[in-house]
Amino acid sequence: MAARLGVVSVVQAVIASLRTRIFSGELTPGTPLGEVEVAAHYQVARPTAKAALENLVASGLLTRNAHQSAKVTRLSAADARDIYRTRAIIEAEAVRLLASTGQVPEAARQANAEITALSDASPIQIVDPDVRFHAALVQALESSRTSAIYEQLSDEIRLCMTQVQDATLLNTADIAAEHARLLEKIVVGDQEGAAEVLAQHLSNASTRLAEHLDSLSAGHQRA
């Protein structure tokens, strides 16, 4: 019997497109996304649009209250702190375990090389390789459950960064240098040193991110 190749469903295609538009900043925080409008935009059936929106609500990229259209989630400074605190818990254990073997994921090295090469890029261009760098550390644990939890968290991390894409929160060279120090600690087997470098790295990013989101919130309230 001939093998049948899998295809991306229409629902998944709509989800992928909406994710891209959200992460690129085309769909800004608070933008309403109704089933009728999404169905018309993609020329799909309304149940298809509904299923795509429900998926994005479940992932945290959209927020929907009762009897209201879904909206692109607007994260607060408190949200950012909680997201980074949660990722710090997961990533700290990941780098400790990696350091116990001295093995650095090649995907992490490649992602940091991309960041290094993007020294003159806009902040939004750094988001993807930065998220991939940290995800590679977690994925190296080869735990499907941990990776699944972290994948959803990564969506919120990307959403955070999208909402402050006009701001340079950390110098690109500094990000790459901090990543390199973390990898060095892993290579030499310094478990607590790796965890400490990671904690400081995430704390710096969390603080600046939260401060910027606070300033954006204040601007929205004045408006």
C-alpha positions as CSV (number, residue, x, y, z in Angstrom):
1,M,0.0,0.0,0.0
2,A,1.3,3.4,-0.9
3,A,2.2,5.7,2.0
4,R,0.1,8.8,2.4
5,L,1.9,12.1,3.2
6,G,0.4,14.2,5.9
7,V,-0.8,17.7,5.1
8,V,-1.3,20.8,7.2
9,S,-4.9,21.2,8.0
10,V,-6.7,24.4,7.2
11,V,-7.1,25.1,10.9
12,Q,-3.3,24.7,11.4
13,A,-2.6,27.0,8.5
14,V,-4.8,29.7,9.9
15,I,-3.2,29.3,13.3
16,A,0.3,29.5,11.8
17,S,-0.6,32.7,9.9
18,L,-2.2,34.4,12.9
19,R,0.9,33.4,15.1
20,T,3.2,35.0,12.5
21,R,1.1,38.2,12.4
22,I,1.1,38.4,16.2
23,F,4.8,37.8,16.6
24,S,5.7,40.3,13.8
25,G,3.7,43.0,15.5
26,E,1.2,43.3,12.6
27,L,-1.6,42.3,15.0
28,T,-0.9,44.6,18.0
29,P,-1.9,44.0,21.6
30,G,-5.7,44.5,22.1
31,T,-6.5,43.9,18.4
32,P,-9.9,42.1,18.3
33,L,-10.2,38.9,16.3
34,G,-13.8,37.8,15.7
35,E,-14.7,34.5,14.1
36,V,-16.5,36.3,11.2
37,E,-13.6,38.6,10.5
38,V,-11.0,35.8,10.6
39,A,-13.2,33.5,8.4
40,A,-13.6,36.3,5.8
41,H,-9.9,37.3,5.9
42,Y,-8.8,33.7,5.2
43,Q,-11.8,32.7,3.2
44,V,-12.5,29.7,5.4
45,A,-15.6,28.4,7.2
46,R,-16.6,30.0,10.5
47,P,-16.0,26.7,12.5
48,T,-12.5,26.7,11.1
49,A,-11.9,30.2,12.3
50,K,-13.4,29.4,15.6
51,A,-11.1,26.4,16.1
52,A,-8.0,28.5,15.2
53,L,-9.0,31.2,17.7
54,E,-9.7,28.7,20.4
55,N,-6.2,27.2,19.9
56,L,-4.6,30.6,20.3
57,V,-6.6,31.4,23.3
58,A,-5.5,28.2,24.9
59,S,-1.8,29.1,24.1
60,G,-2.2,32.5,25.8
61,L,-1.6,34.5,22.6
62,L,-5.3,35.6,22.6
63,T,-7.6,36.5,25.5
64,R,-11.3,36.2,25.4
65,N,-13.9,37.1,28.0
66,A,-17.5,35.8,27.9
67,H,-19.6,37.0,25.0
68,Q,-16.7,39.0,23.6
69,S,-14.4,38.6,20.6
70,A,-10.9,37.3,21.2
71,K,-8.2,39.9,21.4
72,V,-4.4,39.8,21.1
73,T,-3.2,39.4,24.6
74,R,-1.7,42.5,26.2
75,L,0.9,41.4,28.8
76,S,1.5,43.4,31.9
77,A,4.8,43.9,33.8
78,A,3.5,41.4,36.4
79,D,2.9,38.9,33.6
80,A,6.5,39.4,32.3
81,R,8.0,38.9,35.8
82,D,6.0,35.7,36.3
83,I,6.9,34.4,32.8
84,Y,10.6,35.0,33.4
85,R,10.4,33.6,37.0
86,T,8.8,30.4,35.6
87,R,11.4,30.0,32.8
88,A,14.2,30.6,35.2
89,I,13.0,27.6,37.3
90,I,12.9,25.3,34.2
91,E,16.1,26.6,32.6
92,A,18.1,26.5,35.8
93,E,17.6,22.8,36.2
94,A,18.3,22.3,32.5
95,V,21.7,24.0,32.6
96,R,22.6,22.2,35.8
97,L,21.9,18.8,34.2
98,L,23.8,19.8,31.0
99,A,26.8,20.9,33.1
100,S,26.8,17.6,34.9
101,T,27.7,16.0,31.5
102,G,29.6,19.0,30.0
103,Q,27.6,18.7,26.9
104,V,26.4,21.9,25.0
105,P,23.6,21.5,22.5
106,E,24.8,22.3,19.0
107,A,21.5,24.2,18.4
108,A,22.4,26.5,21.2
109,R,25.8,27.3,19.7
110,Q,24.3,27.9,16.3
111,A,21.6,30.2,17.7
112,N,24.1,32.3,19.6
113,A,26.3,32.5,16.5
114,E,23.2,34.0,14.7
115,I,22.8,36.6,17.5
116,T,26.5,37.5,17.3
117,A,26.1,38.1,13.5
118,L,23.1,40.4,14.1
119,S,25.0,43.1,16.0
120,D,23.4,45.8,13.9
121,A,19.9,44.3,13.6
122,S,16.7,45.7,15.1
123,P,15.6,44.3,18.5
124,I,12.7,42.2,16.9
125,Q,15.3,40.3,14.8
126,I,17.0,39.1,17.9
127,V,13.9,37.5,19.4
128,D,13.8,34.3,17.3
129,P,17.5,33.2,17.8
130,D,17.3,34.2,21.4
131,V,14.3,32.1,22.1
132,R,15.8,29.2,20.1
133,F,19.0,29.4,22.2
134,H,17.2,29.0,25.5
135,A,14.8,26.4,24.0
136,A,17.8,24.3,22.9
137,L,19.0,24.0,26.5
138,V,15.6,22.7,27.6
139,Q,15.1,20.4,24.6
140,A,18.5,18.8,25.3
141,L,17.0,17.2,28.3
142,E,15.0,15.0,25.9
143,S,11.9,15.2,28.0
144,S,8.8,15.6,25.8
145,R,6.7,16.9,28.8
146,T,9.2,19.5,29.8
147,S,9.7,20.6,26.2
148,A,5.9,20.9,25.8
149,I,5.6,23.1,28.9
150,Y,8.5,25.2,27.8
151,E,7.1,25.6,24.2
152,Q,4.0,27.3,25.5
153,L,6.1,29.5,27.7
154,S,8.2,30.4,24.7
155,D,5.1,31.7,23.0
156,E,4.5,34.1,25.9
157,I,8.2,35.1,25.8
158,R,7.9,36.0,22.1
159,L,4.7,37.9,22.9
160,C,6.5,39.9,25.5
161,M,9.3,40.8,23.2
162,T,6.9,41.6,20.4
163,Q,5.2,44.2,22.6
164,V,8.4,46.0,23.2
165,Q,9.9,45.5,19.8
166,D,10.7,49.2,19.4
167,A,12.9,49.1,22.5
168,T,16.5,47.9,22.8
169,L,16.3,46.3,26.2
170,L,19.7,44.6,26.1
171,N,22.7,45.2,23.8
172,T,23.0,42.4,21.3
173,A,26.7,42.0,22.0
174,D,25.9,41.7,25.7
175,I,23.3,39.0,25.1
176,A,25.7,37.0,23.0
177,A,28.5,37.4,25.6
178,E,26.2,36.3,28.4
179,H,25.1,33.3,26.4
180,A,28.8,32.4,25.7
181,R,29.6,32.6,29.4
182,L,26.7,30.3,30.2
183,L,27.9,27.7,27.6
184,E,31.5,28.0,29.0
185,K,30.2,27.1,32.5
186,I,28.3,24.1,31.1
187,V,31.4,22.8,29.2
188,V,33.6,22.9,32.3
189,G,31.0,21.2,34.4
190,D,30.2,24.1,36.7
191,Q,26.6,23.4,37.6
192,E,26.0,26.2,40.1
193,G,28.1,28.6,38.1
194,A,25.9,27.9,35.0
195,A,22.7,28.4,37.0
196,E,24.1,31.7,38.5
197,V,25.0,33.1,35.0
198,L,21.5,32.1,33.7
199,A,19.7,33.6,36.7
200,Q,21.5,36.9,36.3
201,H,20.9,36.9,32.5
202,L,17.2,36.3,32.9
203,S,16.9,38.8,35.8
204,N,18.5,41.6,33.7
205,A,16.1,40.9,30.9
206,S,13.0,40.5,33.1
207,T,13.7,43.8,34.9
208,R,14.1,45.9,31.8
209,L,11.2,44.2,30.1
210,A,8.9,44.8,33.0
211,E,10.0,48.4,33.3
212,H,9.2,49.0,29.6
213,L,5.8,47.3,29.8
214,D,5.0,49.5,32.8
215,S,5.8,52.6,30.8
216,L,3.6,51.3,27.9
217,S,0.8,50.6,30.4
218,A,1.1,54.1,31.7
219,G,0.9,55.5,28.2
220,H,-2.3,53.5,27.4
221,Q,-3.9,54.7,30.6
222,R,-3.1,58.4,29.8
223,A,-4.5,57.9,26.3
